């Protein structure tokens, strides 16, 4: 089996499991549900952490930056302050709306958004094509990457976690549903595809570790936080809360500043990039 075929088979397996447990809904439909897109909004004018400073180092002031699957602009809008123009392409109408609102509120005018799936979007030319935490979900990964290459005059950047974001709650999934969560493609499968396409990229392991942020101060808050995200079907939320409560001491430990999750896998952020 080729690297592309292996990648597609993993996407199919994960999609089949999700459809069985959650029902048939696309990723963009899930983001379009009430309030989901708003969870991903952040201050575009915030100070960049060490990892985003490295990402920004690839962007030049005169660049047109294309952000594929850029959502509400959590990554793209801070970079818009460092380039000539930002083009955000996203299949979720709610995400595009959140992006437009966030840009307007922050007074960032050198941006435009396109509501479209990347593989169906019109041809776009930019200096740099960026995609952040998107490739885990892309079945036609070879077509996706080739279109990034065609669109980027100078550089392609793929920003991902070493452990796939959709599987970060795999231990909770196993407890609640009694089966292993089907794995989405990780950086290993993605790199195999990139090599198979004849591309030799640079890989940077970033200093910021995934899963940071404030710790819950109570057991109730810790359980509520664990129940967040897309791994849990809404219809099983009450049952899941009881399962997590009965296994709480195995899933969390109390530190001086709050409850730390023991169920989260170790993960590092990566930049995979190459010149076109």
Buried (B, 14 or more C-beta within 10 A) or exposed (E): EEBBEBBBBBBEEBBEBBEEBBEEEEBBBBBBEEEBBBEBBEEBEEEBBEBBEBBBEBBBEEBBBBBBBBBBBBBBBBBBBBBBBBBBBBBBBBBBBBBBBBBEEBEBEEBEBBBBBBEEBEEBEBBBBBBBBBBBBBBBBBEBBEBBEBBBBBBBBBBBBBBBBBBBBBBBBEBBBEEEBBBBBBBEBBBBBBEBBEBEBEEBEBEEEBEEEEBBEEBEBBBEBBBEEBBBBEEBEEEBBEBBEEBBEEBBEEEEEBBBBEBBBEBBBBBBBBEB
